[in-house]
Every structure is written in structure tokens, then in C-alpha cells.
């Protein structure tokens, strides 16, 4: 007989697992997490740069800003509680061109509006106090930023959810959804599951899952590959912590930057290259279905007409190590091509609407028995505890599930 659950969560990345943890803490509902891969945190979660973001970039009052600021401190406390290696190391955001100075000032004011009262403006000489090998016209020091391994964080979320009764199922790729009365039947590669409620945290496939469930979201997931270089061990001293450029406000990407990892390595990147597959970690990874999906979406062509020059620049930088290093040298002039070697890559699930706009905020769609997280870009990992709690609160309010008594 098919086991029936009160809630099924589709996707075992950090948002899905944070949601499972929050629900098992606050509800007595039976719950299963269905993950397509053979492990949790296999895609966006396990391939990001491991930064705990401060919240300085995000529009005050937005879901991103609120969840990042709340989630950041909750994550620091969580890592302390469960002895997960992390560090509140701080970062600098550096302006290297005169036309970046007004944007840097606007970023500083936005940080203050978001409650980051300890950020500091830096002059050219003060930059050297934080990053001796970096140069710029001005910078902001952001002490709230940190580093962590998000795969370890996700694994701990999973352990806690499982300890509270959640069922965790890997190798269970969703291939079909049927609804019969108040029962949702989920056909997966691991068998059939029944549930009364569904929460879609499928990341790169969140729009497809929503469509399987009969919804018609007015957006399309476009995969962008972010490629990294690693600084060779003998030159890691060039970077003390994290060095970022002033971001271009037209795009939801932060530009190539330097990140020290908790294991001591230093990454440089990522760029933002249109991928030809939703799990397209290499240029040669191609899925005709995935490409067709966005080629037949009108918003893709509208985006392309606006940003084709930037897109070609990103492709060129992807193919040319020299061009990639040249972009990095704006922040770190001493860096040479021999100082870096090809590293890993991640793929970002970026939602695009029909008008060609890249969605910059979280997008969550609710129905009476479903919650669909359709856009959860950075800082979703930083904000994961807060997002999970928000989704759990929504489920408790709208789903017919039993709450857990809190003593």
C-alpha cells in the first residue's frame, strides 16, 4: 500500500530542508522530503560560495532584506549551537572607478536603512588595513558577513527533521502529479507517494513542478552558470577575507569577487553565463528540452535584446582566462594568470518574467493545499532558517495540519 503523508516537500536543498526542520518542530504532521538526486544539497546549495550575507544589497522591506537579516543571525546561532565551522569575518565592497562612487554611497545608505549600523566607509588607505593587496577609490567595510559550508548546514537541518519524524527519500525525481479529491498523488522514480499538501522547493525545476501541479506561473527558470577560479595555495595570502566589487543594479548578480572558504581555500568568481542545461555545470552540458523551454518563452528574447552585449561579455570571460583575470585585477592588481586555476561551478535558478525582467526578490505562490517557492536566489542559503519558518507559518495557517504543542 502507498503511504500517505500530510505534507510532501519536493526538493532536498537548503530551503527544502530548512522548511522540513521548521515544520517538524512546529507541527505533528507526517512529512516526507523527496529529493531527485542521491544526496541532499546536490545543486545550488552544494555549489555556492559559502557566504553568509549581511543584507546590505537588498531593497529595504523586501522579502530578501527581511529574511536575510533575520536569517543571518539565526544561522550564526545555529552554527554555534551545533558546532558547524563558520566565521563572522567581514568583507569589503570596493569602488575602483569614479562612476561607481555614487552607487557605493547608495549601497551604504541602503545598508543603514536595513539596520546595518556597524558598516564603515573606507578611503584608499583604509582599504589596505582590511585587505593589504586590494586597491580602490573607496570602500565599505561590512562586519556582518561570514563564511560557512552550506552542505554541512543542510545535513544538520536534515538530521533534526528526521529526528522529529520526517521521512527523507533520495533518488525520487518527480515525474507526474495527479489530484484526486483532497489527495495529491506523486509519481516519482522511487515509487508513488500520496500527500494531502505539497511544498515545492525544487529550485532549478520549481517552475516545472508548479506546472505539473496544474498551475500556470508567469515566469520561467533560466539557468545561469557561475564559474570559479581557485587561487593557488602559495598566493592565498593576497586575500584575507572577502573582497567584492560594487554591483551593477541592473542585474541580480554581484560581479566577480574573492571569497575565503572555511577550509582555507580562496575562490575567485563567479561570472554569470547562460547555461544550456538546468544542471549545466560545464559549457558542454546541453539539454535540448531545457534550451527549448527558454527559447519559446517570450521573456527570454526580451531579456536578450536588453542585455545581449553583457551576455556576450560573460561568454568571452568564460572562455578566456586572461579576460577573467583582468576583471579580478580591478580589485587585486597583483593577481597574475599563474595565480589561479580552474575551480568548480554552480548553476543559479533565476526566475524571468514574461516582460524579460530578472526577478530580484523571493517569489512564493500559494494555493489552498500547496506552497510553491518559485524564486529563491541568493541570499536564500543565508536566509534559510527564516524562509523555512515563514513557509512553516504559512502551512500552519492555510493547511489542515495539526500544530505541535510548545511547552
N, C-alpha and C positions, 0 to 999 in steps of 0.2 A: 504494500500500500504506500501511496505517496504521502510523505509527511507534510502536514500543513503548518505554516507559521503565521504569526500575527504580522510580522514585518520581514521583508526581504530587502537587503541593501545590495545594489548592483555596483560592484567596484571596490577593490581592496587597497586603494591608495590611502594617503593620509587623511583625506576628508571623509572617505567612507568609514575608515577605522575609528576616527575621532567621533563620528556620529554613532557608530555601534557602541563605543565606550560610554558616551553620554546617555544613550537610550537604556543600556543595561543598568546604569547607575540610578536612573530616574523612573524606570518602568519595569513591570513584571511581564511584559510582552515577550513571547517567544520570537527569536530573531535569528536570521541566517544572513551571512555575508557571502555573496557569490563573486568570486574573482576568476577572470578568464585565464590568467597565467598560472604558472606552477608555484608562484610565490607572491607575497604581498609587496606593495611599493615597487612594482617592477618597471614602471614607466616614468611619469613626471616626478613622482616623489623620490624615486631612487636615482634620478639622473640630474637633479638640480644642484645648485652651487652650495647648498647648506647654510645659507644666510638667514639669520633671524632679523627680519626687517624692523625698522623703527616706526614707520608710519609717516615719514616726512613727505613722501611724494603724493599722497592721496588727497583728493578733494575733501575738505572738512565736512563732516556729516554723512559722507558716503558710506556704503556698506564696507568697502575696503578699509577706509580710515577707522571706523568704529571697531571692526573685528580685528584689524591688525594691532591696534593699540591695546585692546583688552587681551587679545590672544598672545601678544608678545610677552607680557608679564606673566600670564598663566603658563606659558611654555617654559619660561625661566624657572618658575616654581616647580613645575612638573619634572624638569630635568634635575633639579636639586633633590627633589623627593625620591626619585628613582635612580639616582647616581648615573645619569646619562651624561657622557662627556660633552661639555659645551663651554663657551667662554663669551662673556659680555666684553668684547674687545674694542668696540667703536670703529668708526670709519670716517674718511674724509671724502667730500664731494668737491671736485676741483674744477674751476673755470680756467681754461687755457687760452681763450680768445676773448677779445673785448665784447663781442656781441653776446657772449654767454653771461656777462656780469648782471644784466637786468634779470635774466632767468634765475640766476643763483640767488639774487635778492628776493625774488618772488618765492623761491623754494624755502628760503629762510623764514619768510613771513608765514608761509603755509605751515611750516613746522611749528611755529609758535601757536598758530590757530589750533593745531592738533594737540596742543598740550606738551610739546617737547621743549620745556623751558630751559633745559641744560645744554642745548646746542650752542655752538660758538662760531662767530665769524673769524676767519684767519686771513692774515696778509701773507705775501710771498715768503717771508722769513719764518713766520709761524707754521706754515705748511711743513717746513723742514723739521720742526720739533716732533711732529707726528709721523711723518714719512720722509726721512732724510734724503731719499733719492728721487722724490717727486718734485715737480715744479709746476707753478701756475700763477695766475694773476691774483686769485683769491680762492677761498675755500670755505666750506662749512664742516666743522667737526661735529659728529653725531655720536654721542657716547652710548646711546641705547642699542645700537646694532650689535649683533653677536653671530656666533657660528655654532653649528651642531650637525650631527649626522641624522638626517630625517628618516632614513631607513630604520635606525635604532629606535627612534621615537615611535614610528608606526608599529614596529614589533611590540613595543611595550603597550601601546593602545590595544593591540590585538590580544595580548596576554590578559589584560584587565577585562576586556569584553568577554573573552572566553571563560574567565574565572567566574563571571557573573551569569554564565549560562548561554552565551551566544554560540551558535554553530558557525564555524568558518570552513568554507569549501573552496578549494582552489581547482584549477583546470575545469572551470564551469563557465564557459563562454555562453552568453545568452544568444539564442538563435531564433526564438519565437516567443510571442506573448499572446495569450488568449484570456478573455474575461468572460466568466460565466456567473451571472448574478453578482454576489459580493466576493467572489473568489477570482484571484489572478493566477493563471497557470503559466509557469515559466519553463519553457523548453530550453535546456542547456546541453552542452557537450558532456556533462556529468550526470544527466538524467533530468527528470521532471520534478519540479517543486511547486507547491501551492502556497499562496500567501493571501492575506486579506488586504495588505497595504504594501506599497513599494516605494523605496527611496533610491533615486538614480544618482549615483556618484561615479559615473562611468568615464569621466574625464574626456579622453580623446574620442570616445564613442557616445558621449552623453546625448548628442542630438539624435543619433540613430536609435538609441534606446527609447527616447521620447517618442519617436515616430513609430517604433514597434508597438508602443502602448496606445497608439491611436491619436496622439497629439500632432499638431502642426506648428512647431516652433518657428518663428520668423527669423531664424538665424541658421548659420552653418558653421560647423567647426572646421577651421583651416589650420593645418599643422605647420608650425614653424620650427625648424631645427636650429638649435643653438649649439655651436661648436666651440670647443675649448682647446687651448694650448696649456701645457704644463711647463712651468719654469723649472729648468734643470736644478737638481739639488744644490750644486755649488753656487748658484746665483739666487737662491731664495731669499738671501739677506736683503735684496733690493726692495722687498715688500715686508713691512712689519705686520700690517693687519689687512685692511680693505681700502682700496682706492677706486673711486667712481668718478666718471665724468658728469657734467651737467646734462640731464636727459633732454631729448627733443620732445616737447609737449605734444607733438602731433601723433606720437606712437606710444603704445603701452609697453615699450621695451626701454631698458636703462642704458644701453650702449655697452661697448666692451669695457671691462674693468678687471681689477685684480682682487682675488679672494684667497686669503689664507684659510686652509681647511683645518678641522680639528685633529687630523692625523699629521699635520705639519707641512703638507704639500701646499703649493701655491698655484692656483688656476688663473689663466688669463682668458677673458671672453665673457659671455658668449656673443656671437653675432646673431642674426635673425634671418634665416634663409627659408624660403618657401620649400616645404618638403613634398615629395611625390608619393608619400605613403604616410598614414597616420602614425605608424611606428617606424618612420623613416630616419633612422639614426645615421645612415650613410647616404651619400649622394646617389649611389647606385640602387638604393631601395626604392622600388616603384610598385605601386598598386594602381592598375587601370581603373578599378572601381573608385578608389579614393580620389584620383585625379578627376575622373568624370563628375564626381559629386560636386567639386567646387567649380569646375568649368561650366556646369549647367546652372550654377547659382548666380543670379544677376548681380548680387553684391560683390562677387569676386572681380568682375570686369570693371565695376565702378571703382573698386579699390585700386585695381591695376592701373587705370587711367590716371588716378591721382598720384600714385607712388611708384610708377614704373622705374623712374630713374634711381630711386633709393633701392628698389628691389634688385636692379642690375648691379648696383654697387655692392650689395651684400653678397651676391653670387660671385662677383670678382674677388672679393675678400675671402670668400670660402675657398676658392681655387688657388689663390696666391698667398703664400706665407708672408712674402715681403709686404704686401698690402695690409695684411692683418697686423703685422708687427709695427708698420708705420702708424696705424691707428692707436696702438698701445703706447707708442713712443711719445704721443702727446702728453700722456700722464707720467711716463717714466722714460725720459730721454736716453738714459744709459742702456736701455734694453737693446740687445742685438738679436739677429735671427738665430744665432747659435745658442742663445739663452733659453729657447723654448722648443718644445717638441709636441707633436700632435697628441692631444688628450682625448677625452671622451666627448659625448654629445648627448643632448636631451632634446625632446620634442615637446613644444608647448601647444596645448589645445587652446587656440584663440578663436573666440566666437566673433563672427562677422554678420552684420545685419544686411538686409536687402538693399540698403542705401549705400553700402560699401564702407560703413564705419566699423572700425575695430572696437568692440565693446571693452570699455576700460574698467567697469565695475562688475561685481558678482551679479549673476543673473539666476534667480531661483523661481521656478514655475510650480504652482500648487494646483492640485485638483482635490476632490473630496477624499480620495484614497491613495494619492500619490504626491511625492515631492520630487521635483527634477532640478538638480543642480546643473545648469546648462553653461555656466561660465564661472570658473573658479581659478583665475590666473594668479600669479604672484600678487600678493603675499599669502596665498591660501595655506601654504605649509606653516608659516608663522602664525597665522590666524586660526589654525585647525581646531584647537580646543574651543575657541569662541564660536566658530562656524558650527562645529558639532553640537554644541549646546543650543545654538539658535535653531538648528534643524530639529533637535530633540524637543524643544519647547513647542515648535510648530506642530510636530507629530502628536504630542500630548494634547494640544489644543484642538486639532482637527481630526485625528484618527480615533477610532473606537478601540483604545488600548488601556489596560489597567496601569495606573501610576503606582510607583513603589513608595511605601510609607517611609518618610525620613525621620529618624529618631533624633 
